[in-house]
Amino acid sequence: MTRCGLIHQLGPSPFVGAFSGALRRDITRTSFNYCEQNPLSFKLYLSSIGLASQSKHTIPARWNGRSSRVASCIRAVSAPAEVEKTFDEMVMGTQRKYYMLGGKGGVGKTSLAASLAVKFANNGHPTLVVSTDPAHSLSDSFAQDLTGGMPVSVEGPDSSLYAMEIDPEQARAEFRAATSKDGGSGVKDFMDSMGLGGWVEQLGELKLGELLDTPPPGLDEAIAIAKVIQFIQAPEYSKFTRIVFDTAPTGHTLRLLSLPDFLDASIGKLLKLKEKLSSATAAIKAVFGQSSDGGDSATSKLELLKQRMIMVREIFRNKESTEFVIVTIPTVMAISESGRLHRSLIKEGVPVKRLIVNQILPPSNTDCKFCNIKRKDQQRALNMLKSDPTLKDLHLIESPLFDVEIRGVPALQFMGDRVWQ
Ligand SMILES: Nc1ncnc2c1ncn2[C@@H]1O[C@H](COP(=O)(O)OP(=O)(O)OP(=O)(O)O)[C@@H](O)[C@H]1O
């Protein structure tokens, strides 16, 4: 069929205008791009030609054959009710999306985050997977050295996949360097030496020393995430359309969620105080005949950090761009903790739709007594999950216990194809 033939077959629609401008180019490709960029309009278009809400099998075969990503898009818009919580929905669109995987220690967060990242990359999304867990295992999962705090290219997937382990210690050292110079003890010493006790009291009220010397739990991870934001704002990393976070175990993640507010307030107060101080120091410097300008790099660094913290908080709560996926295993203890995690995420306004139960024993015909008891035990935990008021409405993804360790891209791809459907 010719390209013009295709547009005739598509038939009249309010959206034909959007396609017709591209007639001399590749109309088919344009329609596919249009599907990704304007899914709702494209859905209306499909509806106008009688294809929306029909089975995906009625979508013309040539549309499905373009690439897995556009096929996903077309399937997604043509069967919205089925697709809402499937992988098609996760992969649809070229706007940047963040997926945060979190749960109790050892349940499989890293393996599932890495397998999701591989699947996104294999579906055409330039993807970055980041570990903010101080006890990194992303390098082990990819069987590749990812240390160094910079995105490292992962070999294997169809589109570019980068992975990055943030070193929280190093991130905190950078934070301290930015703040201690003249925002913490430096300012305090200076004001002491000038005999300006009133200012020192105000500094004391801000508890800056405490913030810098004994950081609250979760600060490391907040700074680590702020660092990721810094990376993805740089032009060379702006290409990533999917960013997957392998987060630290539950407790840390929960504290992290309330931290941006805390830091935002503290840093905001500090900046206000520093504004007042800078006019005081200007006056004092003038007495000594020194120039009052010369920049204040610590203040601008703090301002930058504050902006990033605000961005972190906004990203965590943005329903359009972010989803927190709870990972658990079929045990009563893990499921109870997942319930608490979900309640806290709701309280913090973090969007959650999916719950993965990992390491489910697959059915077997053999008469293994241990396996049968274990399977019944897991079933009890699964029943508890299905009747838990906070968890039962989440979309449940069951992930089997694999008989081999999941390490390296081929194994992660295998896991991803089994879990993310
Ligand atoms: N479905 C599975 N089948 C078989 N092995 C699995 C499965 N999921 C995870 N594992 C294995 O369990 C171990 C722990 O997994 P992983 O490191 O992904 O968990 P985690 O939640 O990230 O742990 P931590 O909280 O310590 O960071 C790894 O050896 C991993 O290969």
The ligand as a MOL file (V3000), in Angstrom:
LIG
                    3D

  0  0  0     0  0            999 V3000
M  V30 BEGIN CTAB
M  V30 COUNTS 31 33 0 0 0
M  V30 BEGIN ATOM
M  V30 1 N 12.8930 -14.2340 41.9050 0
M  V30 2 C 14.0940 -14.6200 42.3060 0
M  V30 3 N 14.5150 -15.8940 42.1020 0
M  V30 4 C 15.7390 -16.2850 42.4930 0
M  V30 5 N 16.6100 -15.4930 43.1330 0
M  V30 6 C 16.2440 -14.2130 43.3660 0
M  V30 7 C 14.9920 -13.7100 42.9580 0
M  V30 8 N 14.9190 -12.3950 43.3270 0
M  V30 9 C 16.0700 -12.0960 43.9350 0
M  V30 10 N 16.8790 -13.1700 43.9690 0
M  V30 11 C 18.2090 -13.2850 44.5850 0
M  V30 12 O 18.0750 -12.8770 45.9460 0
M  V30 13 C 19.2330 -12.1510 46.3430 0
M  V30 14 C 18.8270 -10.7820 46.8580 0
M  V30 15 O 18.2720 -10.0790 45.7620 0
M  V30 16 P 18.4570 -8.4980 45.5790 0
M  V30 17 O 19.8750 -8.1050 45.8000 0
M  V30 18 O 17.8370 -8.1460 44.2770 0
M  V30 19 O 17.5740 -8.0050 46.7990 0
M  V30 20 P 17.4930 -6.5330 47.4570 0
M  V30 21 O 16.1070 -6.3820 47.9610 0
M  V30 22 O 17.9670 -5.5130 46.4980 0
M  V30 23 O 18.5130 -6.6710 48.6370 0
M  V30 24 P 19.1020 -5.4790 49.5880 0
M  V30 25 O 17.9650 -4.9930 50.4150 0
M  V30 26 O 20.1270 -6.1900 50.3880 0
M  V30 27 O 19.6590 -4.4530 48.6720 0
M  V30 28 C 20.1580 -12.1060 45.1290 0
M  V30 29 O 21.0840 -13.1520 45.2400 0
M  V30 30 C 19.2290 -12.3460 43.9560 0
M  V30 31 O 19.8890 -12.9740 42.8640 0
M  V30 END ATOM
M  V30 BEGIN BOND
M  V30 1 1 1 2
M  V30 2 1 2 3
M  V30 3 2 2 7
M  V30 4 2 3 4
M  V30 5 1 4 5
M  V30 6 2 5 6
M  V30 7 1 6 7
M  V30 8 1 6 10
M  V30 9 1 7 8
M  V30 10 2 8 9
M  V30 11 1 9 10
M  V30 12 1 10 11
M  V30 13 1 11 12
M  V30 14 1 11 30
M  V30 15 1 12 13
M  V30 16 1 13 14
M  V30 17 1 13 28
M  V30 18 1 14 15
M  V30 19 1 15 16
M  V30 20 2 16 17
M  V30 21 1 16 18
M  V30 22 1 16 19
M  V30 23 1 19 20
M  V30 24 2 20 21
M  V30 25 1 20 22
M  V30 26 1 20 23
M  V30 27 1 23 24
M  V30 28 2 24 25
M  V30 29 1 24 26
M  V30 30 1 24 27
M  V30 31 1 28 29
M  V30 32 1 28 30
M  V30 33 1 30 31
M  V30 END BOND
M  V30 END CTAB
M  END
